[in-house]
Amino acid sequence: MKKGLGRGFDSLIPTNLFDEAFDPTAGQDATMSQLRQIPITDITPDPDQPRRFFDEEALRELADSIRRHGVVQPIVVTPHGAQFMIVAGERRWRAAQLAGLIEIPSIIRSLSDQHRLEVSLIENLQRRDLNPLETATAYMKLRDQFNMTLEQIGQHVGGKSVSAISNTLRLLKLPSVVRTALFENKISEGQARTLVGLPDDVAEDLLQQTIDQGWSVRKLEQMIAAWKRAQQPSGPAPTPKSVKQPHASSVARLSKKLRTDITVRTSKRGAGQIIIPFKDQADFERIRDLIG
C-alpha cells in the first residue's frame, strides 16, 4: 500500500530524531515517496556506489544498536527490476543483516524523484527565511538520504564550514520543549545552542528562566557555567533553580526597559552597584533619556 511519509514516519522513526514539522520539503516528500518494510533479501547494493570498504567493527556496533533500538533511519531505495537498489543507507542495510532482521524500513523513490527532492532541499536551504530547525532537518536529510558529506552540504549552501553544518545539526538533539521554543522564536539559535548537551530537565528549566527573565546568550552561558560548577564533587549539586541572582526580577525588568544587560553587584552587607553598559555615545544618550 502506498504511503506518504507523514504517519508512516511516526511508527518507524523516533520523534526526537526526525520531526516532520521542521521538514521544509515534507509536502513534496509525501507525494514522491513510499515508506515500506521491505524484505532484506529483496534489496541489493548499488554496484556504482563509490564506498566499497565498511569497517567491520563499526558495523558490529551498529548491528548491536539495531538489535536494541531497531533501524531508526530508513534506507532509501529505488525500484530495480523485481527488486530494489540502495540509493542511500548501505551501511544500515549491512548492519541490519548482521542483526538478523528480516525486513528493513525503506523509503522508495524513483531516481528522478530523488534528484528533484535533492534540488528542492538545496533550494530551500538557500532561502533566508528558514527557521534553524528547518535548516537542521534539511541538512540531516541530505546527509542520511542523499549520501552527502557535511563538506558537500556546505559547498551546496554557500560555502558553509563543516563545523557550522555540524553545529546546526546538533540542534536536533535538544529536548522537544526547547526545539518547540526555538521554532516559535521564543529563543534565539544562539540561546538554543548553549542548551545542547545538558540533561533534559536542566535544559527545560533554564529555557523557562531564559524566557521569563529575558536572559541574553551571555547571561545564559553564565548561568550554565554556575550550574556546572555546582555539580563538582567538592560542593552541593543544586538544580539551576537554586542558582539565584540578587534582585533578579528587578534586573530583568530594568534590562528589558533599557534594552541592555544590566548587572547588579552586592556586598555581604547588602550595599552594591548597578552597572548599565552602553555601546557608544548615542546608546548612552538613549539610555539617559529613558531614565529621565
C-alpha positions in Angstrom: 0.0 0.0 0.0 1.3 3.4 -0.9 2.1 5.8 1.9 3.3 9.3 2.2 6.0 10.0 4.8 3.7 11.6 7.3 2.1 9.0 9.6 4.5 6.3 8.4 7.4 8.1 9.9 5.7 8.3 13.3 5.8 4.5 13.6 9.3 4.0 12.3 11.4 6.9 13.4 11.7 8.3 17.0 10.3 11.9 17.1 13.5 13.1 18.8 15.5 12.3 15.6 13.2 13.4 12.8 10.3 15.8 13.2 8.3 16.3 10.0 7.0 19.6 11.4 10.5 21.0 10.8 11.0 19.5 7.3 10.8 22.2 4.6 10.1 19.6 1.9 7.6 17.4 3.7 4.8 18.1 1.3 6.9 17.1 -1.8 8.3 14.1 0.1 4.8 12.8 0.7 3.9 12.8 -3.0 7.3 11.4 -4.2 7.9 8.7 -1.7 6.6 5.5 -0.3 7.6 4.2 3.2 7.5 0.4 3.5 9.1 -2.5 5.3 11.0 -4.4 2.6 12.5 -7.9 2.9 16.3 -7.5 3.2 16.7 -10.2 0.6 14.8 -8.1 -1.9 17.4 -5.3 -1.7 20.7 -5.1 -3.5 23.6 -2.6 -3.1 24.4 -0.1 -5.9 27.3 -1.5 -7.9 28.4 2.0 -8.7 28.5 3.1 -5.0 32.0 4.6 -4.6 32.2 3.4 -1.0 33.4 -0.2 -1.1 35.0 -0.6 2.4 32.9 -0.9 5.5 34.6 -1.1 8.9 33.6 -4.5 10.3 33.9 -3.4 14.0 31.7 -0.3 13.3 29.2 -2.5 11.5 29.0 -4.8 14.5 28.5 -1.9 16.8 25.7 -0.6 14.6 24.2 -4.1 14.5 24.1 -4.2 18.3 22.3 -0.8 18.3 19.8 -2.1 15.8 19.1 -5.1 17.9 18.3 -2.8 20.8 16.5 0.1 19.1 15.7 -1.1 15.6 16.6 0.9 12.4 15.9 4.5 13.4 16.5 5.9 10.0 15.0 4.2 6.9 17.3 3.5 4.0 16.4 5.0 0.6 15.9 2.6 -2.4 14.7 2.8 -6.0 12.9 0.1 -8.0 15.3 -2.2 -9.8 13.6 -4.9 -11.8 11.7 -7.1 -9.4 13.9 -5.9 -6.5 15.1 -2.6 -5.1 18.6 -1.0 -5.3 20.0 1.1 -2.4 20.3 4.8 -3.1 21.4 5.7 0.5 21.9 3.6 3.6 24.0 0.6 2.5 25.8 0.6 5.9 22.5 0.4 7.7 21.4 -2.4 5.4 24.5 -4.4 6.0 24.2 -3.9 9.8 20.6 -4.9 9.7 21.6 -8.2 8.1 24.2 -8.8 10.9 21.5 -8.0 13.4 19.3 -10.8 11.9 16.5 -8.5 10.7 14.2 -10.0 8.0 12.8 -6.6 6.9 14.1 -3.1 6.9 12.2 0.3 6.8 12.8 1.8 3.4 11.8 5.0 1.6 11.0 4.1 -2.1 11.7 6.8 -4.7 12.4 6.8 -8.4 15.8 8.2 -9.2 14.2 11.2 -10.9 12.2 12.0 -7.7 15.3 11.5 -5.6 17.1 14.1 -7.7 14.2 16.5 -7.7 13.9 16.3 -3.9 17.6 16.9 -3.5 17.4 20.0 -5.7 14.4 21.2 -3.7 16.2 20.7 -0.4 19.2 22.7 -1.6 16.9 25.5 -3.0 15.1 25.7 0.4 18.4 25.9 2.2 19.5 28.9 0.0 16.4 30.8 1.3 17.0 33.3 4.1 13.7 32.8 6.0 14.2 29.2 7.2 14.0 28.5 10.9 17.2 27.0 12.3 15.4 23.7 12.9 14.1 23.6 9.3 17.7 24.1 8.2 19.0 21.4 10.5 16.3 18.9 9.3 17.2 19.6 5.7 20.9 19.1 6.5 20.1 15.7 8.1 18.1 14.6 5.1 20.9 15.5 2.7 23.3 13.6 4.9 21.2 10.5 5.6 19.0 10.2 2.5 21.4 11.6 -0.2 24.8 10.3 0.9 26.2 13.8 1.2 29.1 14.6 3.5 29.0 17.7 5.7 31.6 19.2 3.4 29.5 18.6 0.3 26.4 20.1 2.1 28.4 23.2 3.0 29.5 23.6 -0.7 25.9 23.4 -1.9 24.7 26.1 0.5 27.1 28.9 0.0 30.4 27.6 1.3 29.5 27.0 5.0 32.1 25.2 7.0 31.8 21.6 8.3 31.7 22.9 11.9 28.8 25.3 11.0 26.8 22.5 9.5 27.6 20.2 12.4 26.6 22.9 15.0 23.3 23.3 13.3 22.7 19.6 13.2 23.3 19.5 17.0 20.1 21.5 17.5 18.1 18.3 16.6 19.5 16.8 19.9 17.6 19.4 22.0 14.6 18.3 24.1 11.4 18.7 22.3 10.2 21.5 24.5 13.4 23.5 23.7 13.0 22.7 19.9 9.5 24.0 20.0 10.5 27.2 21.7 13.2 27.8 19.1 10.8 27.0 16.3 8.3 29.5 17.8 11.0 32.2 18.0 10.8 32.3 21.8 14.5 31.9 22.0 17.3 32.5 19.5 19.5 30.0 17.8 22.4 31.1 20.0 20.5 30.6 23.1 19.3 27.1 21.9 22.9 26.1 21.1 24.0 26.8 24.7 21.4 24.2 25.9 22.7 21.4 23.7 24.1 18.5 25.7 22.5 19.4 29.1 20.2 17.0 30.9 16.7 17.4 29.6 15.3 18.7 32.9 18.1 21.2 33.3 17.7 22.4 29.8 14.0 22.8 30.2 14.4 24.7 33.5 17.0 27.1 32.0 14.8 27.6 29.0 11.9 28.8 31.1 14.1 31.1 33.1 15.6 32.5 29.9 12.1 33.3 28.5 10.7 34.6 31.8 13.7 36.8 32.7 14.8 37.8 29.2 18.3 36.4 29.6 20.9 37.1 26.8 23.1 34.4 25.4 25.9 35.6 27.6 23.7 35.6 30.7 22.5 32.0 29.9 26.1 30.9 29.4 27.0 32.3 32.9 24.1 30.5 34.5 25.1 27.2 32.8 28.7 27.7 34.0 27.4 28.3 37.5 25.3 25.2 37.4 28.2 23.1 36.1 30.5 24.4 38.9 27.8 23.4 41.4 28.0 19.8 40.1 31.6 19.4 41.1 32.2 16.8 43.8 33.5 19.3 46.3 30.2 21.2 46.6 26.5 20.6 46.6 24.7 19.9 43.3 21.6 22.2 43.2 19.4 22.5 40.2 19.6 25.7 38.2 16.6 27.0 40.2 18.8 27.3 43.3 21.3 29.4 41.4 19.7 32.7 42.3 20.9 36.2 41.5 20.1 39.1 43.9 17.3 41.4 42.7 16.8 39.1 39.6 13.3 40.2 38.8 14.1 43.9 39.1 17.2 43.5 37.0 15.2 41.7 34.3 12.6 44.5 34.2 15.2 47.2 34.0 17.2 45.3 31.3 14.1 44.9 29.2 13.1 48.6 29.7 16.5 50.0 28.9 17.3 47.3 26.2 20.7 46.4 27.7 22.1 43.8 30.0 22.2 45.4 33.5 24.4 43.9 36.2 24.0 44.2 39.9 26.9 43.7 42.3 26.2 43.4 46.0 28.3 43.1 49.1 27.6 40.8 52.1 26.1 43.9 53.9 23.6 44.5 51.1 25.3 47.5 49.6 26.0 47.4 45.9 26.2 48.9 42.4 24.0 48.9 39.4 26.1 48.6 36.2 24.4 49.8 33.0 26.6 49.1 29.9 26.3 51.2 26.7 27.8 50.6 23.2 28.6 54.2 22.3 27.7 57.9 22.9 24.4 57.5 21.1 23.5 54.5 23.1 24.4 56.4 26.3 22.1 59.3 25.4 19.3 56.8 24.6 19.6 55.2 28.0 19.9 58.6 29.7 16.7 59.8 28.1 14.9 56.6 29.1 16.0 57.1 32.7 14.9 60.7 32.5 
